[in-house]
Amino acid sequence: ALQVDQNLVLIYLKGREQRFGFSVSGKVGNAVTRNRIRRCLREDIRRMRGELKCGRYVFIARTSITEVSHAAVTRELRKLLGRAGLLREDVQPGPTP
């Protein structure tokens, strides 16, 4: 499944375990910026892990991601996963920061 949003692209493949990959191109910014974006995405996924279906997830950051806050990226990530149907219905969402 491929889902595209303003700041993120999600590629999903079915599988028996949860695996996550994060891609932030050199076009996005310098190393500090790219690593901060990766850390933010990893933290968001760590918090949502129990709500996600099994499979392989690859998140690709688009260049516009540098212009929005971490909270906005978190909302967009949740919206992207919901639209793709990858959030499990049987799990109650955890508290959002």
C-alpha atoms as a printed R data frame, in Angstrom:
   type eleno elety resid chain resno      x       y      z
1  ATOM     1    CA   ALA     A     1  0.000   0.000  0.000
2  ATOM     2    CA   LEU     A     2  1.233   3.466 -0.840
3  ATOM     3    CA   GLN     A     3 -0.108   6.550  0.914
4  ATOM     4    CA   VAL     A     4  1.072  10.067  0.146
5  ATOM     5    CA   ASP     A     5  0.525  13.196  2.209
6  ATOM     6    CA   GLN     A     6  1.953  16.691  2.195
7  ATOM     7    CA   ASN     A     7  5.022  15.913  4.339
8  ATOM     8    CA   LEU     A     8  5.208  12.112  4.449
9  ATOM     9    CA   VAL     A     9  4.980   9.102  2.158
10 ATOM    10    CA   LEU     A    10  4.123   5.665  3.581
11 ATOM    11    CA   ILE     A    11  4.965   2.371  1.912
12 ATOM    12    CA   TYR     A    12  3.460  -0.701  3.585
13 ATOM    13    CA   LEU     A    13  3.986  -4.416  2.932
14 ATOM    14    CA   LYS     A    14  2.133  -7.171  4.771
15 ATOM    15    CA   GLY     A    15  4.209  -9.343  7.068
16 ATOM    16    CA   ARG     A    16  4.190 -11.309 10.300
17 ATOM    17    CA   GLU     A    17  6.277  -8.858 12.317
18 ATOM    18    CA   GLN     A    18  6.478  -5.122 12.684
19 ATOM    19    CA   ARG     A    19  9.460  -3.519 10.949
20 ATOM    20    CA   PHE     A    20 10.001   0.171 10.404
21 ATOM    21    CA   GLY     A    21 12.258   2.165  8.110
22 ATOM    22    CA   PHE     A    22 12.726   5.909  7.855
23 ATOM    23    CA   SER     A    23 14.158   7.697  4.847
24 ATOM    24    CA   VAL     A    24 15.111  11.368  4.965
25 ATOM    25    CA   SER     A    25 16.880  12.573  1.827
26 ATOM    26    CA   GLY     A    26 19.831  14.943  1.781
27 ATOM    27    CA   LYS     A    27 17.525  17.408  0.033
28 ATOM    28    CA   VAL     A    28 15.558  17.836  3.269
29 ATOM    29    CA   GLY     A    29 18.309  19.681  5.148
30 ATOM    30    CA   ASN     A    30 21.625  19.268  6.895
31 ATOM    31    CA   ALA     A    31 22.510  16.201  8.993
32 ATOM    32    CA   VAL     A    32 21.217  17.735 12.229
33 ATOM    33    CA   THR     A    33 17.808  18.442 10.661
34 ATOM    34    CA   ARG     A    34 17.544  15.010  9.043
35 ATOM    35    CA   ASN     A    35 18.449  13.213 12.275
36 ATOM    36    CA   ARG     A    36 15.941  15.302 14.278
37 ATOM    37    CA   ILE     A    37 13.190  14.336 11.830
38 ATOM    38    CA   ARG     A    38 14.145  10.655 12.071
39 ATOM    39    CA   ARG     A    39 14.155  10.815 15.887
40 ATOM    40    CA   CYS     A    40 10.717  12.444 15.911
41 ATOM    41    CA   LEU     A    41  9.271   9.816 13.567
42 ATOM    42    CA   ARG     A    42 10.827   6.964 15.573
43 ATOM    43    CA   GLU     A    43  9.379   8.363 18.802
44 ATOM    44    CA   ASP     A    44  5.899   8.680 17.270
45 ATOM    45    CA   ILE     A    45  6.031   5.096 15.991
46 ATOM    46    CA   ARG     A    46  7.279   3.836 19.373
47 ATOM    47    CA   ARG     A    47  4.184   5.354 21.003
48 ATOM    48    CA   MET     A    48  1.792   3.974 18.348
49 ATOM    49    CA   ARG     A    49  3.397   0.541 17.978
50 ATOM    50    CA   GLY     A    50  0.655  -1.291 19.889
51 ATOM    51    CA   GLU     A    51 -2.037   0.205 17.650
52 ATOM    52    CA   LEU     A    52 -0.386  -0.799 14.360
53 ATOM    53    CA   LYS     A    53 -1.000  -3.923 12.326
54 ATOM    54    CA   CYS     A    54  1.940  -6.219 11.616
55 ATOM    55    CA   GLY     A    55  3.955  -5.600  8.497
56 ATOM    56    CA   ARG     A    56  6.799  -3.563  7.075
57 ATOM    57    CA   TYR     A    57  6.504   0.204  7.118
58 ATOM    58    CA   VAL     A    58  8.725   2.659  5.285
59 ATOM    59    CA   PHE     A    59  8.251   6.354  5.943
60 ATOM    60    CA   ILE     A    60  9.770   8.827  3.497
61 ATOM    61    CA   ALA     A    61 10.030  12.450  4.591
62 ATOM    62    CA   ARG     A    62  9.325  15.080  1.945
63 ATOM    63    CA   THR     A    63 11.258  18.350  1.822
64 ATOM    64    CA   SER     A    64  8.308  20.337  3.213
65 ATOM    65    CA   ILE     A    65  8.532  18.473  6.554
66 ATOM    66    CA   THR     A    66 11.093  20.985  7.854
67 ATOM    67    CA   GLU     A    67  8.449  23.739  7.832
68 ATOM    68    CA   VAL     A    68  6.023  22.091 10.292
69 ATOM    69    CA   SER     A    69  6.150  21.298 14.022
70 ATOM    70    CA   HIS     A    70  6.620  17.859 15.537
71 ATOM    71    CA   ALA     A    71  2.984  17.899 16.716
72 ATOM    72    CA   ALA     A    72  1.794  18.541 13.146
73 ATOM    73    CA   VAL     A    73  3.958  15.675 11.848
74 ATOM    74    CA   THR     A    74  2.501  13.385 14.543
75 ATOM    75    CA   ARG     A    75 -1.061  14.284 13.484
76 ATOM    76    CA   GLU     A    76 -0.196  13.744  9.820
77 ATOM    77    CA   LEU     A    77  1.425  10.374 10.602
78 ATOM    78    CA   ARG     A    78 -1.683   9.177 12.468
79 ATOM    79    CA   LYS     A    79 -3.938  10.441  9.643
80 ATOM    80    CA   LEU     A    80 -1.766   8.664  7.045
81 ATOM    81    CA   LEU     A    81 -1.879   5.350  8.957
82 ATOM    82    CA   GLY     A    82 -5.640   5.667  9.496
83 ATOM    83    CA   ARG     A    83 -6.290   6.363  5.823
84 ATOM    84    CA   ALA     A    84 -4.225   3.304  4.892
85 ATOM    85    CA   GLY     A    85 -6.306   1.194  7.321
86 ATOM    86    CA   LEU     A    86 -3.253   0.167  9.343
87 ATOM    87    CA   LEU     A    87 -4.501   1.144 12.799
88 ATOM    88    CA   ARG     A    88 -6.068  -1.767 14.676
89 ATOM    89    CA   GLU     A    89 -9.627  -1.092 15.792
90 ATOM    90    CA   ASP     A    90 -9.403  -3.308 18.886
91 ATOM    91    CA   VAL     A    91 -6.768  -1.119 20.587
92 ATOM    92    CA   GLN     A    92 -7.544   2.118 22.360
93 ATOM    93    CA   PRO     A    93 -5.193   4.941 21.334
94 ATOM    94    CA   GLY     A    94 -2.716   6.092 23.944
95 ATOM    95    CA   PRO     A    95 -2.446   9.633 25.232
96 ATOM    96    CA   THR     A    96 -1.212  12.134 22.684
97 ATOM    97    CA   PRO     A    97  1.377  14.662 23.798
